[in-house]
Amino acid sequence: MVGISAVIRSVEEEIDHAARCEAKVLITGESGVGKEIVARLIHQRGTRSRGPLVTINCAGFPDSLLESELFGHVKGSFTDAHRDKRGWLEAAHGGTIFMDEVGEMSLRMQALLLRFLETGEIQRVGSDRKLPPIDVRVITATHRRLLQHVAEKTFREDLYYRLNVVHIEVGPLRERREDIPVLLNHFLHGFADTYQARPPEVTPEANKYLVDYHWPGNVRELRNVAERLVLRTKDGRITVDALPAEITRQAPIRVATAAGGETPVTAPNSQLLFERMFTNGASFWSEVYEPFMARDLTRNDVRHVVRLGLEHTRGNYKMLVQCFNMPPEDYKKFLNFLRKYQCHVPFQRFRMVPSALDRSTQIATA
């Protein structure tokens, strides 16, 4: 794990704790933050490091094929099953299996996985007998909020608690911006070696754009940008002009925090979201709530959207519900969501100043 932030130091400590035991591990975090790297480090530092590490992406297979790949099948169990085949769980015997995007499993597959976790026994597709118990450590990962899916009855509660023995959460890159220069330097040197080029130097202006960018694709996106910059840079310096357009056109908005500092909140996740709701008629639930629950937005993003709305309604939350195109009966649901996830913004100071709408009206009539 490359980085200097407190978030990365905490993840490193959790990796060491997990490596010293055989407990099941659940890794959560947005897509691209490095969940598979965490799983590999746990395996490499643990007692099973000499055994196999088998990786499977549960989102990449339909239900029927996932069962066959995970548990294996016998000859003739379905079309094209020309021979017996052992599954990934058998292949991981004596080692570790890493199941990425476990939240994408159907309820039926969840039940099959739960049965294996309880007994250690597997039964190949099409077979009428169970195989002897296998010895494998299970590490799972997901970008979804599984507790939310448990509440919605789309993820089994008993399976959730089976998997969530050791929980490691990897924060998004935008919440640990001090890691961006370190990661960028790491990737630039790595790709420079790959392409036999000199590692380019990043100018201070370009570095500021890179640090302030929202990085929706997280570390994976930063890695891709670093490779592109190594290939495109000819004079050994990365200037603002060399940066991808999506980075340079996303100017940061800095919002005051309670501690008196400033937090960068980018336009696409605040101002533009607000404009989509206020001007284009989009709903808060689809534009803000769903991306937030999927970890594509941060608390700061949501707070800033709410701040912009309260400026227009002079601190009136009931009017804000209407401005954000929610039905009036969603008022309590909206407030409960904000309070539950610490996104509520005090309304008092917005009643002391004219709203943005009033200010524009005053200017037009002056």
BAMI-519809 format. One record per residue: x, y, z of N, C-alpha, C, O, CB in turn. Coordinates in steps of 0.001 Angstrom, whole numbers, plus 500000, padded with zeros to 6 digits. Atoms other than C-alpha are relative to their C-alpha. Glycine has a CB too. Layout:
BEGIN
XYZXYZXYZXYZXYZ...
//
This chain:
BEGIN
500852498815500000500000500000500000500890501238500000501676501445500925499035500004501229499185498795500137501580503255498832499197501186500513498068501408500076500443500223498517500686498825499482500667506378500788500545500410501345501234499638502012498517499743500104499517499470498722501380508556503811498858500442500902499100500912502014500941501166499761501149499498499239497859509359505019499700499117501197500145497972501276498768500093499105500447500767498841496347508267508308499105498845499569499088497793500209499256500906500990500876501071500506493838506238506288500828498793499591500487497663499942499156500497498802499154501105500461496586504146504685500718499344501176500862498122501208501025500498498962499337500582498817498414503698507998499032499104500757499415498042501248500541501113500937501013500811499321495186502417509529499731498701499236499592497636499839498695500799500158500215501202500809494631500013506634501163499033500158500956497823500259499814500368498519498822500858499805498202498715507009499939499257501333500280498077501403501284500836499930500130500651498698497577498009510697498964498887499956499170497809500513499626501022501071501050501015500108494362496160509868500477498801499183500119497663499486498739500602499364499448501101500794496191494107507232500878499104500868500793497878500791500810500544498806499130500778499111498780493051509814499187499178500998499508498020501263500960500929500749500859500744499069496048492094512299499347498810499295499311497705499837498913500928500598500678501060500734494201490072509650500965498888499599500588497717499570499321500569498765499018500998500434497391488327508506500397499063501130500851497947500879501237500687499449499596500820498856498027487012512019498934499000500423499147498237501365500340500884501166501073500920499611494746485080512153499437499335498750499876499611497634498874500746500782500629500730501100492583482811510004498567500448499785497824499810499038500040498503500265501391499552500065489358484800510370499642500478498595500506500868497810499752501122501017500502499479501272487215485759507403500136501526500006500019502166501051498509499571499763499774498560500130487825489294506099499029500562498966498849499994497888501478500304499595500840499257500944485393491721504469500671501342499735500891502128500657498536500194500554499353498754500403487036494567502527498977500844499251498374500380498284501266499728499116500967499124500656484851497518501565500695501263499503501755501644499999498847500360500962499443498779500579485496500631499521499537500145498570499071499187497953501534499995500067500424499728501367484740502259496199500816499209498997501895498706499308500106501480499700499272500648501085485756500720492912501294500757499725501302501982499607499131499925498723498725499394500344489424501326492193500864500428501163501933500997500940499761501149499161499197499538498856490672501966495754501123499026500354502040499385501093499106500207501217498932500958499720492800498804495867499599498880500938500418498427501737501165500711500572500459501067499101490703496160497626500732498682499727501031497929500653498484499795499851499290501240500314492431493331495764501430500037500530501962499006500941500006499755498487498650499879499441495835494658496849499987499665501487500886498989501987500560501423499776500132500312498570494664494491500469499891498493500199500546497934501078498763500714500609500167501452499878493568490874499982501316499275499735501650498319500435498918499498499029498724500657500315496904489940498400501020500183501126501781499263501430500572500553498685499069499767498895498873491527501245499659499139501207500553498623501878499995501473500395500411500872498891496823489635503842500485498578499739501019497920500631498451500023500185499567501360500346497550486388502007501521499866500091502020498894500658499523499630498584498545500088500036501269487134501508500627500068501383501669499457501621500557501097499142499428499835498661501844488107505147499512498947500976499991498886502108499673501368500536500577500994499100499831485227506603500688498652499914501654498474499171498544499832499706499419501348499954500589481588507334499687499195498744500277498137498525499490499254501222500368500715501219498991480556504037500743500520498772500359500205497646498509500104499774499323499347501130501445482503501872500575498993499009500723499307497828501113500905500509499467501014500917502882479264500432498888499289499230499158498568498270500829498974500773501123500607500694499414478147499382499495500894498881499985502011498718498877499700500973500511499208501119497423479360496367499115501147500454498475501078501504499231499118499052500958498917499846495550482649496168499144500006498741499628500315497652500714501390500231500923500080501123492507482236493943499065501200500062498444501457501093499200498661500017500814498779500054490659485391492843498837499803499043499008499291497936500853501218499566501190500093500828487126485511491492499196501290500126499005501798501232499142498774500399500868498829500006484986488501490494498563499516499840498166499073498763500394501002498858501357500541499998481419487562491407499068500747499054498035500215498647499435500037501398500851499211500897479996490331489215500216499625498548499457500061497682500262501484500188499652500298501383481574488862486095499370498738499448499655498348498316501460499894499877500582501264500437479502485683485896498497499980500269498048500484501299500685498818500707501411500225499689475803484861485559499869498955501093500814498218501377499225499561498743500215500831498818474278482924488448500400498544499780501137497970500581498554500068500415499751501425500233474436479446486903501481499724499776502008498732500280499193499508498799498579500198500264478014479834485668500837500233501251501839499549501462500463500926498884499262499734498765479188481294488987499988498780500906501006498451501516499406501210500736500084501203499166477951478194490823500958498931499492501652498289500280498559499455500025499112501009500572479834475926488434501465500363500213502277499497500538499716499830498511498607499577499834483035477981488632500441499915501452501593499591501740500187501424499487499646499972498579482924478211492405500079498603500596501009498291501339498993500829500773500090501323499372481933474649493301500438498863499080500618497734499538498588499752500456499646501050500942482901472750490137498766499298499456497649499575499892500921498993500659501121500762500546480742470372488090500491498622499572501692498378499463499347500747498803499686501348500460480585466747486962499636499883498533498832500661498020499255498931500840500233500218501419480579465443483408498512499757499725497863498953500394500838498815499500501385500192500395477184465724481735498984500773500807497781500615500596499675498589500076500950499263499157475678468078484319499279501091499226498186501500499617500719500611501190500646499013500867474893470629481599500692499963498637501710499291498472500061501445500629499409499964501338475632471338477943501441500501500075501751501463500779499164500898499057498563499682500060479371471481477219500775499558501240501962499858501362500185501486499808499272500567498853480215469760480532500538498645499589499966497612499938499081499878501270499461501223500603482402467181478769500876499212500970501246498074500681500800500344498757499164500692499013484440466277481843499763500588501376499210501679501512501497500096499625500074499467498642484549466671485590500950501190500120502035501201499537500349498903501052499160498816499804485918470027486661499910500444501451498817500599501995499577501153499048500018499499498631486956471174490099499817501511499984500228502189499042501300499614500749500276498575499914485874474630491227501127500763500663502137500196501081498721500233500749498980499134499417487816477572492557500215499727501487501325499884501996499621501451499798499836500297498576487150476599496151500940498818500195501794498842501081498639499708500653499079501138499928488859473249495597501415500430499620502392499995500231499525498857499076498682499544500451491691474994493749500713500801501083501942500855501109499864500846498734499406499177498949492232477239496776500305499207501264500703499798502268499080501147500336499758500832498813492608474300499210501416500230500540502399500128499806499792498499499664498713499721499378495391475119501662500438501440499869501485501829500386501038499123499415499648498606500197495379478745500642498824500922500272498102500756501256500509500214498596501000498946499797493017481703500227499188500181498727499724500095497622500674501338500411500818499585501129490096482548497984499529501430500260499023501750501335498786499029499787500441498613499909489364486217497322498804500175499076498930500034497860501151500993499629501237499856500754485777486842496216499644501476499939499113502043500894498846499172500639500270498581500174485454490359494827498551500207499581497951499354498927500956500614498961501388499626500303482060492096494497499012498928500440498127498523499685499839500263498507500896501025499456480348489552496714498573500528500140497628499742500210500512499512501360501326499408499891477433491986497005499156499818498753497952500072498784500122501452500303500741500209501247476460491155493402499389498609499923498670498316498967500912500223498808500547501361500019475562487539494276498483500017500157497925500851500870500633499151501114501439500177499812471955486444493943499742499361501365500653498817501989499393499129498861500345500610498712470102485268497049500247498496499979500638497918500993498534500286500353499749501444500096470379481693495803501483499696500181501841498779500921499510499455498645498566500225499855474160481927495459500470500341501408501381499703501934500774500825498974499667499673498613474348483590498855499716498820500920500495498535501829499214501234500466500350501156499175472598480567500366501016498876499818501396498220500788498591499499499654498994501038500252475060478181498695501327500340500665501982499466501232500206499812498496498753499586499366478031480206499925499903499863501516500853499430502169500344501446499616500189500117498552476599480322503443500123498547500445500738498258501472498631500566500413499909501427499635476230476530503483501446499532500008501850498766500883499176499135499026498587500377500021479876476149502490500728500571501209501523499870501835500668500482498705499320499371498875481028478607505164499675499286501312500511499234502215499613501476500093500401500674498767479108476677507815500587498602500133500915498174501240498502499920500072499578501398499940480254473160506889501386499745499421502032498762499786499009499153499279498736500246500688483374473530504723499874498981498887500864498658498230501036499542500979500231501010501024481804470983502361499476500644498715498763501647498750499011498939500508500508499528501285481138471509498674499380498832499241499732497671499446501128500659499164500648500998500859478957469683496193500021500527498580499430501567498288498531499694500466499890499555501371479772469934492512498640499996499311497767499191499637500980499124499241501248499930500752476997470906490117499778498676499266500661498199498552500021501192498996500331501267500655475258467725488909500391498779500781500075497664500366500643499938498680499581501139499183476752465528491636498963499712501072498255500613501522501373500265500644500942500380498936474687463590494182500697499745501329500088499220502261499225498760499591499276500179498738477374463525496863500888501199500279501303501927499378500841498714499969499142498901499578479393465995498845501453499546500063501741498381500335499550500543501364498574500278499891483171466189498763500449500218501442499761500907502196500814500895499028499488499762498640485257466082501965500242501491500227500489502231499275501311499205500237499774498566499702485655469447503739501357500463499484502340499722499518499907500260501520498748499442500494488295471706502252500474501097500952499688501697501686499831500553498558499375499008499126490689474034504039500349501235499177501330501230498434501271499419500692499768498787500771490474477536502574499571501204500822498544501179501500499243499956498651500373498747499344490468481038503981499223500862499008499585500961497836501261500758500530500877499208500870487747483310502607500178501486500306499998501932501439498513499581500181499946498544499934488339487012501925499031500530498944499091500116497786501470500544499769500980499451500938485513488987500316500146501519499939500733502142500824498554499606500415499950498552500164485162492528499029498750500461499260498145499696498508501285500433499237501122499406500705482413494824497800500102501516500043500666502088500975498671499531500604500084498542499983481871498448496826498637500448500519498393501646500668500252500575498594501348499662499551478279498288498069499934500077501524500784499533502229498989498971499478500266499956498559476914499099501523499112498811500334497896498868500151499322501362500431500746501240499815475882495602502527498895500133501044497851499494500918500942498889500396501054499834499001473936496717505592498745500608499378497627500277499773500494500879501154501149499437500710471722498769503296499268498903499232498038498874499195500448501123499038500614501101500740471136495680501182499364498983500942498367498353500590501038499312499116500639500860498999470422493641504302498635500566500376497652499830500467500893499861501261501269499350499654467735496170505241498989499874498864497786499785499111500231501482500336500886500115501156466314495921501711499716498552499627499038498290498634500601500720498817500232501433500214466315492090501916500608499486498700500133498492498150498520499716500003499321500481501197468635491749498926501344499352500327502021498835499438500203501145499023498795500704499559471567490426500971499693499358501345499132499991502239501236500971500102500340500760498797471295487761503646500737500539501226501951500741501202500329498518499802499404499488498771471878489036507153500965498986500606502044499353501071498910500358501012499129501017499407473320485701508346501304499866499220502352499610499814499281498650500053498767500049500789475809485688505460500867501222500287502090501114500376499679499917498495499244498779499704476800489286506187500836499827501265502017500173501282499046501201500155499266500142498749477762488438509757501012498856499944501972498845500714499032499777501146498992501029500215479579485308508587501253500581499347502377500222499697499430498874499139498875499434500746481742487350506244500701501122500759501911501305500626499522500518498661499483498788499370482205490430508422500595499709501377500125500222502393498893501042500120499284500270498739484558489039511074501075501067500187501107501750501211500640498559500000499038498901500031487459491344510253499579500921498868499475500485497721501483499483499808500483499046501002486314494480508425501090501043499735501551501721500653498674500688500473499013499001500400488791496637506500499350500910498962498931500446497902501304499326499433500556499041500940487503499791504822501124500851499416501911501447500151498936500890500687498987499216500695489704501475502226499339501279499495498439501221498657500645499187498821500624498729500348488853505163501868500294500423498573501330500052498021500458501072500946499773499509501365488476506851498468501159500984499947501528501577500962498735500661499456498815499156500166491378508846497092499711501457500330500593502156500828500525499891498579500335498594499744489542512183497413499970500313501491500008501484501868498651500344499375500002499782498559489444511692501208501393499821500601501551499909501819499019499052500670498608500108499545493225511158501442500918500608498935501786499947498364500388498502500284499325499325501110494580513733499031501512500084500183502243500242499206499439501388499831498559499963499799498009513750500651500699498795499374501914498817499174500313500064501481499412501174500647498529510313499065500170500185498495500912499433497863499142498782500266499997499866501459498024511624495516501404500244499450501808499530498532499078501138499578498643499811500541501561513039494941500883498766500182501688498440499310500663501197500668499174501189499740503117509934496518499668498887499013500563498269498437499794499501501447500427501030500949501065507542494390500404500363498573500871499514497814498482499797500081499653499566501355501630509610491255501483499780499730501857499267498675499636501483499796498555500194500157505395509580491772500341498523499855501195498151499051500755500598501195499789501449500074505274505812492338499647499473498608500406498703498020499157499275501074500437500485501303503345505212489129500859500571498871501172499859497917498534500355499773499173499395501038505415507659487057501337499272499868501796499001498758500233501482500305498718500715500049508651505902488009499805498578499470500636498066498721500653499962501402500248501363500477507097502484487401499810499947498495500382499087497826498781499420500686500233499997501447505870503353483907501218500519499230501448500126498086498772500852499667498759499549500643509100505199483119500948498817499795501578498701498744500691501104500851499179501208500152510970501938483755499429499084498919500175498509498127500095499241501339500635500883500983508448500011481665500271500460498577500576499654497698498498499932500240499835499465501355508769502320478669501401500560499756501648501222498749498970501085499746498604499578500137512481503026479227500099501500499712500754501938498766500691499202498881500003498546500128511906506736479656500454500617501317500535499943502344498591500524499601499619499301498786513034509347482133498745500382500773497801500896500175500851501249499676501188499605499227510549509888485008499757501491499888500648502276500210500155499607501475500250498566500168508863513238484276499798500701501337499414500084502331498780500221499115500183499159498816508745516080486799498670500744499878498349501278498816501188501006500167501303499343499997505345517513487760500169501433500484500723501654501560498986499229500892499908498598499585505142521318487893499025500266501150498021499565501278499704500949498803500910499696498875503537522887491002498566500283499553497618499877500224500522501195500775501357499696500475500582524174488943499260498726499614498086498562499947500051500960498800500628501260500390499889520748487474499709499144501227498681498470501296500897499231499016500208500782498783500302519145490880498751500460500749498028499644501321501224500101500911501185499476499320497617521441492304498719499485499342497770499106500030500016501538499995501160500541500704495155520373489616499793498523500344498666498080500567500167500174498481500081501432499716495950516722490283499498499736501417498698498826501633501362499346499801500409500192498612495505517054494049498542500407500206497832499786500996500908500799500937501366499506499825492234518988493730498967499204499204497769499327499456499930501449499600500940500780500813490706516607491173499285498965500860499853498457501827500734499308498831500852500852499179487899514407492504500373498521499936500084497788500881498574500169499582499593501384500211489302511083491165498860499004500237498935498184501152501162499669500908501112500954499832485994509200490748500424498556499797499807497644500348498886500329499034499496501357500199487993506177489542501064499592500983501617498496500891500537499862498634499063500275498912490292506388492578501400499647499488501845500193498479499470498868500863498596500286500307493787504846492443500134499412498591501120499664497898500595499026501047499951500572501350492977502905489272500037501106498943500786501011497970498784499076499761500011498883500946492204506165487457501327500752500044501853501135498999498833500959500307498714499305499873495361507828488823501106499226499302501974499818498661500357500209501478498998500843500666497441504907487580499904500150498487500926500260497810499820498520500400500179499849501445495958505212484090500481501371499524501101501483498467498526499799499622499545498656500351496604508977484054501525500062500013502130500678499136499410501046500972498531499993499927500220508408485132500618499338498772501610499831498235500476499284501274499473500670501190500785505962482267499854500898498769500761500983497941499276498653499771500235499102501130499262508422479798501013501148499999501520501541498948498563500557500046499070498871499910501492511231481084501421499582499624502134500344498972499986500588501415498663500487500364504663509142480742500119499862498484501150500189497897500296498641500688499968500200501452503745508317477152499962501314499227500533501412498141498838499130499572500201498753500726502832511891476209501069501050500271501276501940499445498667500560500341499040498966499623505539513893477986501311499822499240501916498750499268500256499971501514498789500083500818508489514686475734501188500745500606502341500373500391499721500543498623498905499169499495510474517330477614500317499736501473501081500485502082499661501461499812499691500343498620510526515677481038499238500786501037499496500627502230501427500179500235500791499207499061508024518115482598498514499835499702498086499888498549500401501491499932501453500110500138504313517641483221499396501343500390499388501716501563499418498834500887500639498711499763502573520983482864498482499830499990497969498742499730500441501038498937501463500041500010498888521858483129499488499605498621498495498885498513499415501361500415500435500313501367498605521612479333500075498514499692499360498023498818500839500765498999499847501434500264499690517974479468498949499159500712498798497975500410501380499542500419500981500752499220496932516976481898498759499699499171498414500469498276499613500773501262501251500319500700493767515251480654498950501083500220498946501757501250499455498645500470500995498929499943490838517565479958499075499869501195498664500876501771499184500016498733500937500163498877488641516036482661500573500529501309499821500852502229499628498531500165499369499482498786491170517176485278500066501521499973499769502173500974501407499415500165499827498539500065491786520717484072498676500748499972498617501897500412500808500372498775501276499291500048488128521558483492499205499875501288498149500493501427499177499491498855500700500166498729487128520471486997500658500875501044501494500407501817499995498520500450499415499054499042487999523553489025499450499738501385498245499537501532499721501457499581500461500299498659487842522988492784499244501157500645499568502324500424501162499622500856500704499030499163485380524781495060500381499696501439500222498561501889498431499940499789499561500265498626486692525184498592498941500471500978498491501615500933501349500692500295501074499753499059484169524985501403500562500041501414501346499173501796498906498924499877499519499882498625484819526138504964499487498846500843498326498452500729499569501339500613500386501075499092484794523362507571499747500569501384500038501732501665501086498903500054500310499553498650483675523518511172501254500389500766501208501237501657499252498917500749498748499721499295487306523562512293500676501269499500501729501659500004500949498829499854499428498760500501487946526713510300500888499836498789501356500828498230500767500648501066499187500221501189489893525085507476499139499981498757497999500446498767500782498700500116500732500076501246488864524438503896500104498596499436501152497955499517500523501031498993500026501306500635487845521261502127499664500179498534498656500813498222498985499060500690500325499863501410487997521040498324498831499111499623498837497913499905501208499668499142501142500753500493484690519980496822499847500351498530499667501524498205498687500316500815499940499718501414484661519661493059498634500279499406497609499806499897500640498865499284501233499540500608482077521180490787499062498888499571497873498972499876500316500838498837500935501008500444480668518007489215499246499331501133498148498821500910500714498976499213500663500667498897479809516655492679499282500956500928498814500540501987500987499208500773500715499051499146478274519817494102499199500970499151497977500854499062500979500766500905500694498980500773477455522760491855499175499404498863498019499779498665500997500988499444500726500563501129476502520673488843498844499118500440497792499108499802500937499211499125501100500805499467474434518243490906498854500900500444497686500599500198500483499128501179501027499050499573472604521200492433499245500560498795498020500680498819500630501145500811500645499423501186471945522678488997499083498994499321498027499362498807501053500492499006500862501013500602470568519379487713498660499904500718497624499691500089500691498648500012501246500088499232468010519352490513499217501306499923498012501303499672500295499650501467500692498716499900467221523048490751499502500497498644498452501131498553500918501036500618500342499466501326467149523784487020499363498950499094498418499249498364501244500560499329500429501021500956466593520497485202498942499050500541498470498177499813501180499207499556501088500810499461464063518892487555500385498612500455499508497776500669498952499880498998499582501319499531466170515908488636499714499860501499499649500853502223501506499771499710500335500272498597465380514261491988501245499802500852502244499251500391499109498769500100498913500199499049467643514316495033500307498523500170501469498140500300499653500622501348499789501432499732467123510572495471500835499338498909501638498451499202498654499281500127499231500613501091468552509710492050501347500687499787502328500030499440499196500040498707498780499249500305471175512476491738501022499981501136502227500015500889499646501426499674499104499889498846472616512513495263499960498747500873501002498173501188499632501225500834500123501122499063471256509719497462500625498721499444501451498094500107498529499752500332499505501264500547471984506786495138501520500012499787502175499042500170499299499700498681498528499983500105475573507869494225500698500007501360501768499417501514500445501217499205499385499994498669476276508554497909499998498597500599501006498163501156499262500977500935500080501344499449475073505095498951500932499044499262501377498046499829498565499489499939499062500818500774477235503623496182501445500448500188502355499921499549499639500048498525498663499475499672480222505589497595500641500778498853501864500912498795500912498862500396499481499152501057480557507725494483500012501470500411500624502296499732499179499819498738499983498656499432479922510873496559500420499909501456500195498891502110498612500688499866499598499951498597481352511892499924498998500820500811498102501460500259501417500593500138500845499166499133479677513513502913500183501475499661499219502240499670500331499751501492499757498601500360481332516785501916499225500401498750498708501514498665501492500239499782500767499712501210479710516558498482498533500254500340497932501224499876500121498840498998501411499870499647476265516047499998499763501279500797498799502001500545499528498775500804500161498780499191476750518826502568500027501251499120499252502183499335501111500087501072499903498813500839477763521280499864498757500175499131498303501300498919501242499923499122501240499918500760474727520437497734498887500569500882498102501410500443499603498609499448501015499504499065472540521031500804500228501484500297499270502254500373500023499180501314499696498587499757474337524332501512499492500876498850498877501918499076501518500196500186500452499241501155473642525533497980498484500126499988497939501176499649500485499347498713501459499955499949469991524618498392499481500919501086498519501656500870499450498620500210500446499148498894469655526354501752500235501477499700499499502332500193500721499612501290499809498610500414471089529527500241498794500508499209498389501662499347501279500136499160501138499606500836468188529563497796498693500023500796497784500784500462499867499046498812501254500062499241465521528702500394500084500768501311499168500696502130499629498553500280499779499256498745466915530948503167499891499089501227499309499464502245498987501153500120499946500907498866467423527946505412498739499192500211498607498533501243500291500761501223501270500716499848463969526448504849500138498592499407500217498433498189498831500781499308499824501369500465464313522645504667498766499473499272498888498654498362500329499099501168501208500460500689460683522121503643499971500495498560499566499766497655498744500472500743499900499493501363461184524359500632501109499288499230501027499120498013500250501510500012498901500710500636464438522519499960499529498672499419499977498265498347501132499769500997500570501253500504462496519265499583499334500235498648499482499437497723498981499415501010500662499665501256460436520936496874501014500358498917500876499929497771499024501157500209498976499609500971463500522475495178500770498792499474501196498772498320500969500998500629499269501196500404465176519067495102499078498944499401499466497788499236500745499418501186500943500833500759462073517593493417499659498689500694499610497625500078500565499704498638500491501122499221461005515276496214498554500282500388498198501447500565500885499754501258501368499765499536457345514778497206500010500516501435500916500173502195499160498707499901500014499420498646456359516691500390500073498962501109500644499222502168498758500824500185499987501029498957455859513431502302501392499423500252501583498665501203499054498884499626498619500472499802459621512738501894500796500905500944501991500686501144500717499911498656499286499026499163460484515627504255500742499312501156501935499538501355499013501044500557499367500666498851461143513432507320501047498991499539502101498849500159498941499296500867499035500970500538462859510764505242501287500709499592502382500197499825499400499239498788498852499207500428465164513446503797500847500432501200502069500288501188499532501231499209499272499558498806466076514855507234500650498820500718501779498928501197499056500741500958499434501182499338466587511376508687501252499517499284502222499112499924498966498870500061498822500397500767468995510538505868501182500925500311502294500454500551499690500015498488498919499050499745471013513735506430500593499814501387501812499859501553499497501426499841499505500158498622471250513183510191500729498664500171501767498601500830498830500095501008499393501325499841472047509468509933501424499962499479502288499312500068499169498951499284498681500052500627475044510084507665500807501284500224501743501574499478499852499743498511499275498787499611476204513351509317500131500996498843501177501621498667501384499632500518499999499058501121475264515427506254499092501202500263498919502058499395499562499291498722500927498908499688472849517781508033500770501305500164501843501333500766499190499685501283499374498679499942473689521482507715499092500926500810497911501039500484500254500576498559500837499063499221472449524011510345499411501084499098500100501641498243500829500652501137500707499075500887469877526308508760500077501455500461499797502359499674498555499589499888500168498665499423470167529348511077500732501090499223500163502153498973500480499998501424499218498917500619472930531277509297499483500357498617499763501448498119501468499604499907500524499708501331471136531025505951498780500923500061498371501485499045499635498703499285501147499111499849468190532991507362500427501434500289499594502333500397499093499499501109499492498660499686470437535965508088500427500761498756500692501961498811501169499903500959499534499355501229471395536642504459498997499767498902498263498780498938501387499476499582500900500228501128469440537088501231500403498746499233501584498406499157499993501216499064499699501181500792469165533978499109500663500412498707500618501575498306498732499187499720499367499727501290471097533661495861498970500472498990499270501307498137500723498752499475501051499596500923467782533999494019499625501454500228499431502204499271498770499103500156500326498616499684466976537250495859501095500940499525500808502018499005499779500167501499498886499137500408470445538650495152499970500230498491500201501344498022501354499378500420500031499844501453470100537984491441498828500898499591498937501658498629499893498619499307501150499166500308466652539629491458500308501461500281499940502349499513498782499551500803499642498629499638468013542697493239500922500619498960500788501794498620500666500034501376499060499492501013470804543033490687499263500322498706499549501322498049501124498971499731500722499815501265468386542673487766499109501236500052498883501873499023499155498759499678500922498883499887466059545378489119500688501296500381500064502356500430498942499684501002499280498790499573468780547786490200500141500992498855500718502064499035501386499636500546
//
